């Protein structure tokens, strides 16, 4: 009983424990905030990477692609572990928007329906109906001056009827009726929101559609470099497309280096479409050269783990390779983005470790505080020992003291950390309004918002670590107190 009474007395009447608690609070709060922000960034990055790749990727060994992909897709979709699979071409290219030519790392040819089913492509479309109505009015003039056809198109846009064009990569016929002959296009194109040099995020990370030239229906010129089946270079192929939307995936590097076009059109531009076989003299042989793609993306069925669908896909691909005497690579989305994800995860671990090392100050603070208390309470310790208190009981007083400081400090620190993290974006807006300073610049980072989710497991482990550290800090003073000779302590002045 005296152990609890002394712990309560020391906590209430001494200023030193307050500083020890404050050290634990600050260190706990600091580590949780850092882990939450870095962990949130990693989770957002993983979610974006997963969304862009499906679950499993079957990729050609070279940029020239592989044939018989339709048969492979049929085999994959017959698997109970697979929900859907879709063909993709992924090659580098050059786009011209307005007067600016921009190299892009990924010109992606897709079949929008299947691609959307695998990666949720339609959900990344940035411009909504009201944006497109404004773009339409810029192109055709005020509504009072538009032709009946243009007014009809405007009404369809306003009613959401053209929402499908972003996903289907189809071009509304009204754009082909524009008087400028340069508007003749081969198909639709959807650039990343950062591809256009005329796009820019404001201080809040938002885009102003009035400043972009990659607008709904505007002309974008695409150039790609076809290759022969043996990998030889051919003359560059250039075609004009109509921009029907821009996409925002959540990954800056993707948004700045990718455009989507219809698969069939890109196959034709690259010479990867189905063709007629010819002999050495250029005469048709009656055979057919199959079309090619560079990738097949796979989405797993509901409830199927990544390992299970990966194993099933690998087995089906192996059988397909034997039947068609070809070779491809099979990888999961984690393996595809492993370099980036591992780099961010290692950075998170390193930053957390550094802040954890800094938090040793809490242990030192507790140890120093309790050592001073032991010196101050030497006569009290002697009195307790003289009236029958055991050495273990004296030790328990100071260990319990450290435990109480740790619990209070960890509890308050965790609560403050959760409050700060969940309101980080609001805090940033307040700092911006009062001081004109933003701690997270959305024009620089991958994401336009600070991650504001607290992981319960991280909070729990940091709190437990704070309590254990406090008890560890009190351990040496507790041992010193327990080992004191009661006769000597009673004579202590």
Buried (B, 14 or more C-beta within 10 A) or exposed (E): EBBEEBBEEBBEEBEBBEBBBBBBBBBBBBBBBBBBBBBBBBEBBBEBBBBBBBBBBBBBEEBBBBBBBEEBBEBBBEBEBBBBBBBBBBBEBBBBBBEEEBEBEBBBBBBBEBBBBBBEBBEBBBBEBEBBBBBBBBBBEEEEEBEEEBBEBBEBBBEEEBBEBBBBBBBBEBBEEBEEEEBEBBBBBBBBBBBBBEBEBEEBBEBEBEEBBBBBBBBBBBBBBBBEEEEEEEEEBBBBBBBBBBBBBBBBBBBBBBBBBBBBBBBBBBBBBEEEEEEEEEEEEEEEBBBBBBBBBBBBBEEBEBEBBBBBBBEBBEEBBEEBEBEBEBBBBBBBBBEBBEEBBEEBEEBBEEBBEEBEEBBEBBBBBBBEBBEEBBEBBBBBBEEEBEBEBBBBBBBBBBBBBBBBBBBBBBBBBBEBBEEBBEBBEEEBEEEEEBEBEBEEEBBBBBBBEBBEEBBEBBBEBBBBBBBBBBBBBBBBBBEBEBEEBBEEE
